[in-house]
Amino acid sequence: MTLASLLLVILASFIHASWNLLVKKAASVGPVFVFASNLIGCVAYAPWVLYLLAQGSIVWTREGIVFVLLSGLIHLAYSLCLQRGYQVADLSVVYPVARGTGPMLSSIGVILILGEAPSRQGLAGLALVVIGIGLIATRGDLSAFRRPGGQAGVRWGTVTGGLIASYTVIDAYAVKALGIAPVVLDWFSNLLRIFLLVPLIATNPQGALARMRGYWWIAVGVGLLSPLSYILVLTALTAGAPLSLVAPMREMSMMVGALMGMLILREVVGPWRLAGCGVLIAGVILLSSA
């Protein structure tokens, strides 16, 4: 991996944690916020896409269209699950669990579906991810799982992590194998998400506007930063950076997200959750290099 690709992935990790902080602040708005932030992102990045269209550098194939549609559907499910997770649990729980379970679920899928024998390194990575999630969710007190809502953050974070694993593979294939420009892939999948959410807004537009009152600037931040963080990662992949290195490097955002939850949102993080993030990152690195 070149230095430029490395810097792109590091920058993307900090931006990714930042827009997740904003989403957490607007968690109560629900799907309406997802629609608003996607709409803003679509408008903001339209000139770039239109420029590429005018240059004739975008060539559509049937396979490319299928992958854009798949990307849009999975990203929509991801956004809605992430929003719901932040409604019921802390950023410092949902965010690292979501980021960490993606590689774990991918590895388990390979073992169960493809019948590949797990290596010792892979099993160690799986164990570390599970331990890390446990530390983050319980802060060292296993009785936390038995309390009301004690499993909510882990449950929604795990579902979100599965969706992350899915769109990471699909989007990496789209930009590396099919040659779709990162901004084009993200913009058109974003456009699909908007159309899918329109019926929800159309049923009660005044109610939707009322729910967004006071949250528009947050939606602007998410609309600008969310596509940017992902475009940077896809650009690193397009430049030749291997997915096996990019995926674990992105997980440094777990620690950034946990620290933001503690310092900005005043969530109770403490040494157990920070240690859990460290264990989780180590597990992801082992899984990715197994």
N, C-alpha and C positions, 0 to 999 in steps of 0.2 A: 504494500500500500504506500502511495506517495505521500509526502508531507502535506500537499494540498488537500488530498482526500481525507487525511487524518484530521486536519483543521476543520474541514467541512462537517465531519461527523461530530466533532467536539462541539462546534458552534450549534449544530442542530440539536444536540442533547440539552444544552442550556435553554435554547428557544422552546423546545418541546416541554420542558418542565415549567417554563414561564406561562405558556398558554394553558397548561393544565391547571395552574394556580388560578388563572382567570375563570376557567370553566367551573372550578369549585366554588368560586364566589357567586356564580350565576346558576348554581345547581338547582335552586328552587324553581326556576323558570321552566325547566323541562324541555320537551321537544321544540317548543317555540324558539328557544334560544339557539338550538341546533340549526333551525331553518334560517334565523337571522344572521348568524355568523357565517353560514355557508353562502348566503346571498351576498354578503359583504365581500367575502373572499372571491366569489365569482366575478363580481363587478371590478374589484381591484386588480385582478390578474388578467382580465379580458384583453387589455391593450397588448400585452405580451403574446397571448395566444393569437390574436388577430394579426399581429405582425408576422408570426410564423406562418399563418395561413396565407397571408399576402405574398410571402416569399416562396410559397409553393414547397416548403420543406416538410410538410406533413403528408404522408402517403397512407391512406387507409386500406386495410385488408380486413377480410371477414374475421380472421383470427384476432386481429387487433381490436376490432369492435367488441367481440365477445369478452376479451380481457378487460376492456374499459368498463363494460357493463358489470362484470363480476366485481371489479374493484369498487365501483360505486355502491353496489348493494352491500358488500361487506363493510365498507367504511361507514355507511349509514347505520348498520347494526352496531358497529363499534362506538360511534358517537352517542347513540341512544343509551347503550349499556353503560358507557362511561359517565354520562350525565346522571343516570339513575344511581350508579354506585356512589357518586359524590353527594347525592341527596341523603343517603342512608349511612355513610361512613366517612371517616377522615381521609383527606388527601394523602396523608402519610401512611395509610393502610392500602387504599385502593390503587394508588399510582404504582408503588413498587411491586405489589402483587401482580398487577396487570402486566407490567414490563417483564417480570421474571417468569411468569407461568407460560408465556409464549414458547420459548425454547424448550421448556420442560414438556409441554404437551406435544410439541413436534417430535421430540425424542421418544416419548411413549407411543405415539402413533406409528413411528417407524418400527418399533419393536413389536407391537401388536398386529399391525396391518401387513407390514412387509416381511415380518418374521426375522428381522435382523437380530443377531445375538448381541446383547449390550456388552460393551467393554467395561473393565473395572473403572476406567476414568469416567465413562458415561454414567455408571451406577453411582459413583461418588458425587457427580454433578447433580443427579436427581435427588440424592439424599440431602445435599447442601441447599438446594432450592426449597425442598419441603421444610427443612429446619429453619431457613431464613424466613419463609412465610409464617411459620409458627411463632418465631420471635417477634416479627412485626405485628402480627395480629394480637398477640397476648401480652407483649411486653414482659415476658418471662413468667407469666401467671396463667397456667393452663386452664384455670377455672373461668377465664374470660370467655371461652367458647360456650360455656353453659349459661352465660348471662343473656338477657334479651338483646337481640341484635348483634351478639358477639361474633356471629359467623357471616353477617351481611357483607362486610367489606371484603372478606376472602372470597365469598361466593361471586359477587359481582366483579371483583378483580380477576378471578379465574376465567369467567366467561369472556371478559374483555381481552384477557391474554390469549385465549383461543382465537379470537377474531384478529388480533394482532399477528399471530403466527400465520393465519390464512392470507391476509392481505400482503404480508411481507413477501411471501413466496410468489403470489400472483403478480404483484407489481414489479418485483425484481425480474421475473421472466419477461414482463411487458417491455421494460426499458433495456434489458441486456440482450434478449433473444429477438424481440420484435422491433427494436429500435425506436420505440415511441418516446418522444421527448418528455422528460419528467413533468414539466409544467403543463403539457398537453394532457397527459394521463391524469394528473391531479385535477385539472380544471374541468375536463369533461365528466369525470366521475363525480365531481362536486356538483356540476349542473344536473346530473341524474338525481342526486340526493335532493336537490331543491324541488324538482318536479314531483318526486315521490312524497314530499312533505306538503306540497301545495294543498291537497284535499283537507289535511288537518287544519291548516290555517284558514282555508276558505269557509269552513263550517262556522267559524266565529272570529272574523277578522278584528272586530273591535276588542274582543277579549284578548286576542293575541297581542295587540298593541298595548293594552293595559298591563299585561304580564311583563312586557319588555320595558315598561317605564322605569327609568333609572339604570338600565342595563345596556343601553345602546353603545356606550363607549367601551364597555367590556366586550361586547360583540365585535366591535371594530378591531380590538386587540387580537381576539381569537381568529377573526376572519383573515387578518394579515399574517399572523405568526404561525398559525397551524399549517397552511399550505407551504410557507417558507421553510419550516423545519423539515418537512417531508421532501420537498423539492431538493434541498441540500443533500439529504441522504441518497435520494435517487440519482442525483448528479454524481455523487461519489461512486455509486455502483456503475453508472454509465462510463465513468473515467477508468474503469477497470478494477476498482477495489472489490475484493472477494466478499460475498455475502457472509461467509463464515467468520470474517473478521469484523465487518461492519456491524452485524447484529449484536455481538457481545459488547462492542465499544459504545453502542447507543445506550447500553444499560447503566452507564455512569449517571444518566439522568435520574435514576432511582434515588441516589443519595442527594442529588440537588433538590428533587421534589420533596423528600423527607425534611430536609433543612428548611425549605420554603414553608412547609406546613408548620414547622416549629417556630420559625422566626417571624413570619408574616401573619399566618392565621392563628398563631398562639395555640396550636394543637399540642397535646402532651405527647412528645416524641420520646425523649429520654434515651439513655444508653442502650436499652434493649432493642428498640426499633432501629437505631443507627447500626448496632451490631448485626441485626437481622438483614439490613440492606447490604452490609459488607459480605455476609455469608451468601446472600442471594446472588450478588454479583460474581462471587467466586464460583458458585455453582453454574451460572450461565456460561462463564468462560470455559469451564471444564466440558460442559455439554457441547459447546460450539466447536471445540477443538478435538472432541472425542473421535 
